C-alpha cells in the first residue's frame, strides 16, 4: 500500500530581488514520516520551512500541501491544518498573554485572546498538551516571564492544539542548555511514537538535535538539496563533510547522531 502524500514540492524555487535563494527543490513527504532538515547558515532552511508552512509562495514550481496547491486555495483554511513553532511566531506573542491562552488560541489559528469562546474539549486538550511537554504548571503565567526553553515547549504545544496533519518545528532546541535540550527531544520522541501523531519536519543546525524516531533527512547547501532520503543513509560522515565543507566524523549510537570535526 502506498502511503498518502502529506506534501509534494515539484521544482520549487524562491527568488528575491532577482536572486534565487532556494531551489529548484523537489521531494515528497508521506503520512507517518518524520523529517529533519540540516545545512549551513544561509543554506535556505528557514525559507524552505516557510514554503512548507504556506507562508512563502514559490516563485517557480508547484507546492501541494495536504492535497491543496499553494496559490490556488484559501490559505487561512490550509494553515489551520499545519502546526508551526518558530522564532518568528514567538516574537508575535504579546508579553501579557497567558501561557494557557497562547495554546488555546491556536484552535482559531490566531495569536492573542479576544472575545472568542472555547469549550471544555479545547481547554482539556490545551492542558494535556502542556502536560505532554512538561509545562502544565505554567498555564496561568504570563508568556513573557518564561525561560527560553519553557517558551519553546509552549509553542510546540500550541502547534499541536488544532490537531494538525503536518507539524513544522524551526530550531525547537536552539539556545537550550544540554539538560533542557535532552528533555525536550525525549518528550518529542515519545509524542512521535504515537501512531496518530502528524507527519513532521524539524529544522536544525545540529546533528545532535535529531530526535529519536526521525525517518528521513535533507541536507541543504546553497539553496538546493545536496542529498535526501532515509536518515541513516543521509546523515553520514561523507555527506555531512561535503555539505559543511570540512571533515566531520559522524557516529550513530543508541538511535542518536553525533558529529565531531
LINBELUR-V685279 format. One record per helix or strand. SS is the DSSP state (H for helix, E for strand). FROM is the first residue (numbers start at 1). TO is the last residue. Records with the same first field share a line. If there is no record, write none. Layout:
SS=FROM-TO ; FROM-TO
This chain:
E=5-16 ; 19-30 ; 34-39 ; 60-65 ; 68-69 ; 82-85 ; 98-98 ; 142-142 ; 166-170 ; 199-203 ; 216-221 ; 224-230 ; 249-253 ; 256-260
H=45-52 ; 75-79 ; 87-92 ; 99-108 ; 120-132 ; 136-138 ; 143-145 ; 148-160 ; 178-192 ; 207-209 ; 231-234 ; 237-244
